[in-house]
Amino acid sequence: MWEAKQLCPQIKIILARPERYIELHQQILEAIDTAIPVAAVHSIDECCCRLIGKECQPKEAKRIAKLVKEAIRDRIGPALRCSIGIAPNPYLAKVAADMMKPDGLTVIQKHELPEVMYSLKLDDFSGVGPAMLRRLIKAGIRTVEQLYAADEAQLRAIWNGLVGSRMYHLLHGEDIPMPLIKRRSVGHSYVLPPDARTPEGVRGVMVRLLSKAAARMRSMRLWTRRLELDVEIMKGQSWIAKRDVIPCQDTRSLLEAFEAIWQAPKGTPIRAGVTLGKCVHDAFMPAPLFDFEKRRLSLARAMDRINLRFGAHAVYYGGMHGAKDAAPLRISFTTIPDPSMPW
């Protein structure tokens, strides 16, 4: 932001409106549903629909895709457009959607593979970021044609396991089920505003992030076994601390663990992060044994109910006073938050 202001002194800074984006996201899903059911939502701007029976015929599939475009235009407005990819599996459909933007429609049929993909670059494929691109090049794969020429064992070796095998089958048009993903961590991070870049400011933000993560964790019915703290400092340095904890779900126990490992970092902090790791679901946890554990968990859940009814920060721990408005609602790459939740 500071660099943008230097380069363009007249720039107008517009605050993001996550609540409005989520509202539009829901309207888009409703519009798509008028043409074809939404099978899965992958992010704020990406979803997947399943074609069945005669819908799989290219002509019929294109007709449905055009109905989706019309529904979004008619219900949301002409300024918002979408690109649609149709392919033998969701992975290739995503690649196809990126091949023609904006407002594109690309169809890839299985008999066209792999030649239809040869015009792409390796990093046009989802899952091939800078690090993976370097690994592919190190393995002698520099083009998409070479990627398709590699056998399953080669891709498995490059991706270090089953992900490489999945990639091989997806690239060749096989529609294999997505693996079940178990949530193992809950976390939040926040870029500190200038007035919070002090030892007291960053500490208050950390307590706020911890309280927010703990409330979210309880809403997911998870228990944590590890607390991780991360502070990024000016000039590329960082301060990191970790502590294993007795499985817990209440905020007070986590605050005690925080106090045991917290040290004000030297230098100017610019970003703070908290992660609750090694999470386990309620179903695999015994009931609290001691009375103090039961009281702490009862208190945490009572605070959640009060904040849910009367609004965020109706009650909160004093350690985050002055930083309770830090880490406002944000939309991650894979999770659409519920604006009605107080965390």
Contacts in CASP RR format, 6 or more apart in sequence:
PFRMAT RR
TARGET T0000
AUTHOR 0000-0000-0000
METHOD contacts of the structure
MODEL  1
MWEAKQLCPQIKIILARPERYIELHQQILEAIDTAIPVAAVHSIDECCCR
LIGKECQPKEAKRIAKLVKEAIRDRIGPALRCSIGIAPNPYLAKVAADMM
KPDGLTVIQKHELPEVMYSLKLDDFSGVGPAMLRRLIKAGIRTVEQLYAA
DEAQLRAIWNGLVGSRMYHLLHGEDIPMPLIKRRSVGHSYVLPPDARTPE
GVRGVMVRLLSKAAARMRSMRLWTRRLELDVEIMKGQSWIAKRDVIPCQD
TRSLLEAFEAIWQAPKGTPIRAGVTLGKCVHDAFMPAPLFDFEKRRLSLA
RAMDRINLRFGAHAVYYGGMHGAKDAAPLRISFTTIPDPSMPW
1 13 0 8 1.000
4 11 0 8 1.000
5 11 0 8 1.000
16 330 0 8 1.000
18 328 0 8 1.000
18 329 0 8 1.000
18 330 0 8 1.000
18 331 0 8 1.000
18 337 0 8 1.000
18 339 0 8 1.000
19 329 0 8 1.000
19 339 0 8 1.000
21 44 0 8 1.000
21 331 0 8 1.000
22 44 0 8 1.000
22 331 0 8 1.000
22 336 0 8 1.000
22 337 0 8 1.000
22 339 0 8 1.000
24 76 0 8 1.000
24 80 0 8 1.000
25 44 0 8 1.000
25 45 0 8 1.000
25 336 0 8 1.000
27 75 0 8 1.000
27 76 0 8 1.000
28 72 0 8 1.000
28 76 0 8 1.000
28 80 0 8 1.000
28 82 0 8 1.000
29 38 0 8 1.000
29 41 0 8 1.000
29 47 0 8 1.000
30 75 0 8 1.000
31 68 0 8 1.000
31 71 0 8 1.000
31 72 0 8 1.000
31 74 0 8 1.000
31 75 0 8 1.000
31 76 0 8 1.000
32 38 0 8 1.000
32 47 0 8 1.000
32 49 0 8 1.000
32 68 0 8 1.000
32 71 0 8 1.000
32 72 0 8 1.000
34 67 0 8 1.000
34 71 0 8 1.000
34 75 0 8 1.000
35 64 0 8 1.000
35 67 0 8 1.000
35 68 0 8 1.000
35 70 0 8 1.000
35 71 0 8 1.000
36 49 0 8 1.000
36 51 0 8 1.000
36 55 0 8 1.000
36 64 0 8 1.000
36 67 0 8 1.000
36 68 0 8 1.000
37 49 0 8 1.000
37 50 0 8 1.000
38 47 0 8 1.000
38 48 0 8 1.000
38 49 0 8 1.000
39 47 0 8 1.000
39 48 0 8 1.000
39 49 0 8 1.000
39 50 0 8 1.000
40 47 0 8 1.000
40 48 0 8 1.000
40 90 0 8 1.000
41 47 0 8 1.000
41 48 0 8 1.000
41 336 0 8 1.000
42 48 0 8 1.000
42 334 0 8 1.000
43 333 0 8 1.000
43 334 0 8 1.000
43 336 0 8 1.000
44 331 0 8 1.000
44 336 0 8 1.000
46 94 0 8 1.000
48 90 0 8 1.000
48 93 0 8 1.000
49 68 0 8 1.000
51 61 0 8 1.000
51 64 0 8 1.000
51 86 0 8 1.000
54 60 0 8 1.000
55 61 0 8 1.000
55 64 0 8 1.000
58 86 0 8 1.000
58 107 0 8 1.000
58 109 0 8 1.000
61 86 0 8 1.000
61 107 0 8 1.000
62 86 0 8 1.000
62 105 0 8 1.000
62 107 0 8 1.000
65 84 0 8 1.000
65 85 0 8 1.000
65 86 0 8 1.000
65 105 0 8 1.000
66 105 0 8 1.000
68 82 0 8 1.000
68 84 0 8 1.000
69 81 0 8 1.000
69 82 0 8 1.000
69 84 0 8 1.000
69 103 0 8 1.000
69 105 0 8 1.000
72 80 0 8 1.000
72 81 0 8 1.000
72 82 0 8 1.000
73 80 0 8 1.000
73 81 0 8 1.000
81 102 0 8 1.000
81 103 0 8 1.000
82 103 0 8 1.000
83 97 0 8 1.000
83 98 0 8 1.000
83 100 0 8 1.000
83 101 0 8 1.000
83 102 0 8 1.000
83 103 0 8 1.000
83 104 0 8 1.000
83 105 0 8 1.000
83 106 0 8 1.000
84 97 0 8 1.000
84 104 0 8 1.000
84 105 0 8 1.000
84 106 0 8 1.000
85 93 0 8 1.000
85 94 0 8 1.000
85 96 0 8 1.000
85 97 0 8 1.000
85 99 0 8 1.000
85 105 0 8 1.000
85 106 0 8 1.000
85 107 0 8 1.000
85 108 0 8 1.000
86 93 0 8 1.000
86 96 0 8 1.000
86 105 0 8 1.000
86 106 0 8 1.000
86 107 0 8 1.000
86 108 0 8 1.000
87 93 0 8 1.000
87 95 0 8 1.000
87 96 0 8 1.000
87 107 0 8 1.000
87 108 0 8 1.000
87 173 0 8 1.000
88 108 0 8 1.000
88 109 0 8 1.000
88 110 0 8 1.000
88 113 0 8 1.000
88 173 0 8 1.000
88 174 0 8 1.000
88 175 0 8 1.000
89 170 0 8 1.000
89 173 0 8 1.000
89 174 0 8 1.000
89 175 0 8 1.000
89 176 0 8 1.000
91 126 0 8 1.000
91 170 0 8 1.000
91 171 0 8 1.000
92 108 0 8 1.000
92 113 0 8 1.000
92 170 0 8 1.000
92 171 0 8 1.000
92 173 0 8 1.000
93 108 0 8 1.000
94 126 0 8 1.000
95 108 0 8 1.000
95 117 0 8 1.000
95 120 0 8 1.000
95 124 0 8 1.000
95 125 0 8 1.000
95 126 0 8 1.000
96 106 0 8 1.000
96 107 0 8 1.000
96 108 0 8 1.000
97 104 0 8 1.000
97 106 0 8 1.000
98 124 0 8 1.000
99 106 0 8 1.000
99 120 0 8 1.000
99 124 0 8 1.000
100 106 0 8 1.000
108 116 0 8 1.000
108 117 0 8 1.000
110 173 0 8 1.000
113 148 0 8 1.000
113 171 0 8 1.000
113 172 0 8 1.000
113 173 0 8 1.000
114 144 0 8 1.000
114 145 0 8 1.000
114 148 0 8 1.000
114 171 0 8 1.000
114 172 0 8 1.000
117 144 0 8 1.000
117 148 0 8 1.000
117 171 0 8 1.000
118 143 0 8 1.000
118 144 0 8 1.000
118 145 0 8 1.000
118 148 0 8 1.000
119 144 0 8 1.000
120 144 0 8 1.000
121 144 0 8 1.000
122 128 0 8 1.000
122 133 0 8 1.000
122 136 0 8 1.000
122 141 0 8 1.000
122 142 0 8 1.000
122 143 0 8 1.000
122 144 0 8 1.000
122 147 0 8 1.000
123 129 0 8 1.000
123 130 0 8 1.000
123 133 0 8 1.000
124 144 0 8 1.000
125 144 0 8 1.000
125 147 0 8 1.000
125 171 0 8 1.000
128 136 0 8 1.000
132 158 0 8 1.000
132 159 0 8 1.000
135 158 0 8 1.000
136 142 0 8 1.000
136 147 0 8 1.000
136 158 0 8 1.000
139 150 0 8 1.000
139 154 0 8 1.000
139 157 0 8 1.000
139 158 0 8 1.000
140 146 0 8 1.000
141 147 0 8 1.000
141 150 0 8 1.000
141 158 0 8 1.000
147 171 0 8 1.000
148 171 0 8 1.000
148 172 0 8 1.000
150 158 0 8 1.000
150 168 0 8 1.000
151 168 0 8 1.000
152 164 0 8 1.000
152 165 0 8 1.000
152 168 0 8 1.000
152 169 0 8 1.000
155 164 0 8 1.000
155 165 0 8 1.000
155 167 0 8 1.000
155 168 0 8 1.000
156 162 0 8 1.000
156 164 0 8 1.000
156 165 0 8 1.000
156 168 0 8 1.000
158 164 0 8 1.000
159 167 0 8 1.000
166 176 0 8 1.000
166 179 0 8 1.000
169 176 0 8 1.000
170 176 0 8 1.000
182 281 0 8 1.000
183 220 0 8 1.000
183 222 0 8 1.000
183 279 0 8 1.000
184 277 0 8 1.000
184 278 0 8 1.000
184 279 0 8 1.000
185 275 0 8 1.000
185 276 0 8 1.000
185 277 0 8 1.000
185 278 0 8 1.000
185 279 0 8 1.000
186 213 0 8 1.000
186 216 0 8 1.000
186 217 0 8 1.000
186 220 0 8 1.000
186 222 0 8 1.000
186 224 0 8 1.000
186 275 0 8 1.000
186 276 0 8 1.000
186 277 0 8 1.000
186 279 0 8 1.000
187 209 0 8 1.000
187 213 0 8 1.000
187 216 0 8 1.000
187 273 0 8 1.000
187 274 0 8 1.000
187 275 0 8 1.000
187 276 0 8 1.000
188 209 0 8 1.000
188 212 0 8 1.000
188 213 0 8 1.000
188 273 0 8 1.000
188 274 0 8 1.000
188 327 0 8 1.000
189 209 0 8 1.000
189 230 0 8 1.000
189 271 0 8 1.000
189 272 0 8 1.000
189 273 0 8 1.000
189 274 0 8 1.000
189 327 0 8 1.000
190 205 0 8 1.000
190 208 0 8 1.000
190 209 0 8 1.000
190 271 0 8 1.000
190 272 0 8 1.000
190 273 0 8 1.000
190 326 0 8 1.000
190 327 0 8 1.000
191 270 0 8 1.000
191 271 0 8 1.000
192 201 0 8 1.000
192 202 0 8 1.000
192 205 0 8 1.000
192 269 0 8 1.000
192 270 0 8 1.000
192 271 0 8 1.000
192 272 0 8 1.000
196 202 0 8 1.000
196 204 0 8 1.000
196 205 0 8 1.000
196 323 0 8 1.000
196 326 0 8 1.000
197 268 0 8 1.000
197 269 0 8 1.000
197 270 0 8 1.000
199 264 0 8 1.000
199 265 0 8 1.000
201 323 0 8 1.000
202 231 0 8 1.000
202 264 0 8 1.000
202 265 0 8 1.000
202 269 0 8 1.000
202 272 0 8 1.000
203 262 0 8 1.000
203 264 0 8 1.000
203 319 0 8 1.000
204 319 0 8 1.000
204 320 0 8 1.000
204 321 0 8 1.000
204 322 0 8 1.000
204 323 0 8 1.000
204 326 0 8 1.000
205 272 0 8 1.000
205 320 0 8 1.000
205 323 0 8 1.000
205 326 0 8 1.000
205 327 0 8 1.000
206 229 0 8 1.000
206 231 0 8 1.000
206 258 0 8 1.000
206 262 0 8 1.000
206 272 0 8 1.000
206 273 0 8 1.000
206 274 0 8 1.000
207 255 0 8 1.000
207 258 0 8 1.000
207 317 0 8 1.000
207 318 0 8 1.000
207 319 0 8 1.000
207 320 0 8 1.000
207 323 0 8 1.000
208 320 0 8 1.000
208 323 0 8 1.000
208 324 0 8 1.000
208 326 0 8 1.000
208 327 0 8 1.000
209 272 0 8 1.000
209 273 0 8 1.000
209 274 0 8 1.000
209 326 0 8 1.000
209 327 0 8 1.000
210 227 0 8 1.000
210 251 0 8 1.000
210 254 0 8 1.000
210 255 0 8 1.000
210 258 0 8 1.000
210 274 0 8 1.000
211 251 0 8 1.000
211 316 0 8 1.000
211 317 0 8 1.000
211 320 0 8 1.000
211 343 0 8 1.000
212 327 0 8 1.000
212 343 0 8 1.000
213 274 0 8 1.000
213 275 0 8 1.000
213 276 0 8 1.000
214 249 0 8 1.000
214 250 0 8 1.000
214 251 0 8 1.000
214 254 0 8 1.000
214 276 0 8 1.000
214 300 0 8 1.000
215 251 0 8 1.000
215 300 0 8 1.000
215 303 0 8 1.000
215 304 0 8 1.000
215 307 0 8 1.000
215 342 0 8 1.000
215 343 0 8 1.000
216 341 0 8 1.000
216 343 0 8 1.000
217 223 0 8 1.000
217 224 0 8 1.000
217 249 0 8 1.000
217 276 0 8 1.000
217 279 0 8 1.000
218 249 0 8 1.000
218 300 0 8 1.000
218 301 0 8 1.000
218 304 0 8 1.000
219 304 0 8 1.000
219 341 0 8 1.000
219 343 0 8 1.000
221 281 0 8 1.000
221 282 0 8 1.000
221 283 0 8 1.000
222 249 0 8 1.000
222 276 0 8 1.000
222 279 0 8 1.000
222 280 0 8 1.000
222 281 0 8 1.000
222 282 0 8 1.000
223 247 0 8 1.000
223 248 0 8 1.000
223 249 0 8 1.000
223 279 0 8 1.000
223 280 0 8 1.000
223 281 0 8 1.000
223 282 0 8 1.000
223 285 0 8 1.000
224 245 0 8 1.000
224 247 0 8 1.000
224 248 0 8 1.000
224 249 0 8 1.000
224 254 0 8 1.000
224 276 0 8 1.000
224 277 0 8 1.000
224 278 0 8 1.000
224 279 0 8 1.000
225 244 0 8 1.000
225 245 0 8 1.000
225 246 0 8 1.000
225 247 0 8 1.000
225 277 0 8 1.000
225 278 0 8 1.000
225 279 0 8 1.000
225 280 0 8 1.000
226 242 0 8 1.000
226 243 0 8 1.000
226 244 0 8 1.000
226 245 0 8 1.000
226 276 0 8 1.000
226 277 0 8 1.000
226 278 0 8 1.000
227 242 0 8 1.000
227 243 0 8 1.000
227 245 0 8 1.000
227 254 0 8 1.000
227 257 0 8 1.000
227 258 0 8 1.000
227 261 0 8 1.000
227 274 0 8 1.000
227 275 0 8 1.000
227 276 0 8 1.000
227 277 0 8 1.000
228 240 0 8 1.000
228 241 0 8 1.000
228 242 0 8 1.000
228 274 0 8 1.000
228 275 0 8 1.000
228 276 0 8 1.000
228 277 0 8 1.000
229 239 0 8 1.000
229 240 0 8 1.000
229 241 0 8 1.000
229 242 0 8 1.000
229 258 0 8 1.000
229 261 0 8 1.000
229 262 0 8 1.000
229 273 0 8 1.000
229 274 0 8 1.000
230 238 0 8 1.000
230 239 0 8 1.000
230 240 0 8 1.000
230 272 0 8 1.000
230 273 0 8 1.000
230 274 0 8 1.000
230 275 0 8 1.000
231 238 0 8 1.000
231 239 0 8 1.000
231 240 0 8 1.000
231 265 0 8 1.000
231 269 0 8 1.000
231 271 0 8 1.000
231 272 0 8 1.000
231 273 0 8 1.000
232 238 0 8 1.000
232 269 0 8 1.000
232 270 0 8 1.000
232 271 0 8 1.000
232 272 0 8 1.000
233 239 0 8 1.000
233 265 0 8 1.000
233 266 0 8 1.000
233 267 0 8 1.000
233 268 0 8 1.000
233 269 0 8 1.000
233 270 0 8 1.000
234 267 0 8 1.000
234 268 0 8 1.000
234 269 0 8 1.000
234 270 0 8 1.000
237 267 0 8 1.000
239 263 0 8 1.000
239 265 0 8 1.000
239 266 0 8 1.000
239 269 0 8 1.000
241 261 0 8 1.000
241 262 0 8 1.000
241 263 0 8 1.000
242 261 0 8 1.000
243 257 0 8 1.000
243 260 0 8 1.000
243 261 0 8 1.000
244 278 0 8 1.000
245 253 0 8 1.000
245 254 0 8 1.000
245 257 0 8 1.000
246 253 0 8 1.000
247 280 0 8 1.000
247 285 0 8 1.000
248 254 0 8 1.000
248 293 0 8 1.000
248 296 0 8 1.000
249 297 0 8 1.000
249 300 0 8 1.000
250 293 0 8 1.000
250 296 0 8 1.000
250 297 0 8 1.000
250 299 0 8 1.000
250 300 0 8 1.000
251 300 0 8 1.000
251 303 0 8 1.000
251 317 0 8 1.000
252 296 0 8 1.000
252 299 0 8 1.000
252 300 0 8 1.000
252 317 0 8 1.000
253 296 0 8 1.000
254 276 0 8 1.000
255 317 0 8 1.000
288 294 0 8 1.000
288 297 0 8 1.000
303 315 0 8 1.000
303 316 0 8 1.000
304 342 0 8 1.000
306 314 0 8 1.000
306 315 0 8 1.000
307 313 0 8 1.000
307 314 0 8 1.000
307 315 0 8 1.000
307 316 0 8 1.000
307 342 0 8 1.000
307 343 0 8 1.000
308 341 0 8 1.000
308 342 0 8 1.000
311 342 0 8 1.000
312 324 0 8 1.000
312 342 0 8 1.000
312 343 0 8 1.000
313 324 0 8 1.000
313 325 0 8 1.000
313 342 0 8 1.000
314 342 0 8 1.000
316 324 0 8 1.000
320 326 0 8 1.000
329 337 0 8 1.000
329 339 0 8 1.000
330 337 0 8 1.000
331 337 0 8 1.000
END
